């Protein structure tokens, strides 16, 4: 009588799964909310699709600076296919390590002197201090990887993100050539000396 693998998983399978789960970094916000962070993996594509289905249309517009009914396959592919040197995508997961609750992208120029950062949080996970803690983690990761300056391009209407980044130490100015946008910059070399 044979037993299917589905009904009788091997201990090795559990150990392997535990090892994967342990690659997530646990973080806690100032409100006590706990979540995990790790770089995105190719297997996360469908989970990212579900995540973006739970992001408000307004937040989708703020994240991609364009109105879209849903995030396309090509955008999802660009998010999971990163080189980990000039481009990195991080995901924040609920403590189940399955449900994506936020996404952050860092895209650096050729010499890694500057990088753009963009972050979006699931609508039902806002106002728990998570965006601040997640952005703080991503900023620290950028600094450790040698990036000198972070830039964030925000819709002028995205008051929450602009205020959060300003409080974190980003400088704010109008985006050159587009009055609907704001350019926020964070000198990582200066903040590194303050740390």
DAHU-V27881 format. One record per pair of residues at least 12 apart in sequence whose C-alpha atoms are under 10 Angstrom apart, sorted by the first residue. I is the first residue (numbers start at 1). J is the second residue. Records with the same first field share a line. If there is no record, write none. Layout:
# DAHU-V27881
I: J  J
This chain:
# DAHU-V27881
20: 97
21: 36  38  96  97  98
22: 36  38  97
23: 36  37  38  39
24: 36  37  38  39  91  92  93  95  97
25: 37  38  39  92  93  137
26: 38  92  93  94  95
27: 92  95  130  133  134  137
28: 129  130  133  134
29: 128  129  130  131  132  133  134
30: 128  129  130  132  133
31: 127  128  129  130
32: 128  129  130
33: 94  95  125  128  129  130
34: 93  94  95  128  130
35: 92  93  94  95  96  97  100  101  130  133  134
36: 91  92  93  94  95  96  97  98  100  101  134
37: 90  91  92  93  94  95  97  100  101  102  103  134  137  138
38: 89  90  91  92  93  97
39: 80  82  84  88  89  90  91  92  103  104  105
40: 79  80  81  82  84  88  89  90  91  92  103  104  105
41: 79  80  81  82  89  90  91
42: 76  77  79  80  81  82
43: 80
44: 76  79  80  91  98  100
45: 73  76  77  79  80  81
46: 73  76
47: 98  99  100  101
48: 71  76  79  80  91  99  100  101  102  103
49: 70  71  72  73  76  100
50: 99  100  101
51: 99  100  101  102  103  121  122  123
52: 70  71  76  100  101  102  103  120  121  122  123
53: 69  70  71  122
54: 100  101  121  122  123  124  125
55: 70  101  102  120  121  122  123  124  125
56: 120  121  122  123  124
57: 69  70  123
58: 157  158
59: 119  120  121  122  123  158
60: 120  121  122
61: 155  158
62: 118  119  120  153  154  155  156  157  158  161
63: 103  104  118  119  120  121  153  154  155  158
64: 118  119  120  153  154  155
65: 153  154  155  181
66: 155
79: 103  104  105
82: 105  107
84: 106  107  145
85: 106  107  108  110  112  145
86: 106  107  108  109  110  111  112  115  145  147
87: 105  106  107  108  109  112  115  116  117
88: 104  105  106  107  108  117  138  142
89: 103  104  105  106  107  117  118  119  138
90: 102  103  104  105  106  119  134  137  138
91: 103  104  105  119  120  121  134
92: 104  121  130  131  134
94: 125
100: 121  122
101: 120  121  122  123  124  125  126  130
102: 119  120  121  122  123  125  126  130  131  134
103: 118  119  120  121  122  131  134  135
104: 117  118  119  120  121  131  134  135  138
105: 117  118  119  120  138
106: 118  119  138  139  141  142  150  151  152
107: 142  150  151
108: 142  147  148  149  150  151
109: 147
111: 146  147  148
112: 142  145  146  147  148  149
113: 146  147  148  149  150  188
114: 142  146  147  148  149  150  151  185  186  187  188
115: 142  147  148  149  150  151  152  185
116: 149  150  151  152  153  184  185
117: 135  138  139  142  150  151  152  153  184  185
118: 135  151  152  153  154  161
119: 131  134  135  138  152  161
120: 135  161
121: 134
131: 161  164  165
132: 161  164  165  167  168
135: 164  165  168
136: 165  168
139: 168  186  188
140: 188  191  192
142: 188
143: 187  188  189  191  192
144: 188  192
146: 188  189
147: 187  188  189
148: 186  187  188  189  190  191  192
149: 185  186  187  188  189  190
150: 170  184  185  186  187  188
151: 170  171  172  183  184  185  186  187
152: 165  170  172  182  183  184  185  186
153: 172  174  175  181  182  183  184  185
154: 172  174  175  180  181  182  183  184
155: 175  178  179  180  181  182  183
156: 174  175  179  180  181  182  183
157: 180  181  182
158: 181  182
162: 182  183  184
165: 184  185  186
166: 184  185  186
168: 186
169: 184  185  186  187  188  191
170: 183  184  185  186  187  188
171: 183  184  185  186  187
172: 184  185  186
173: 185
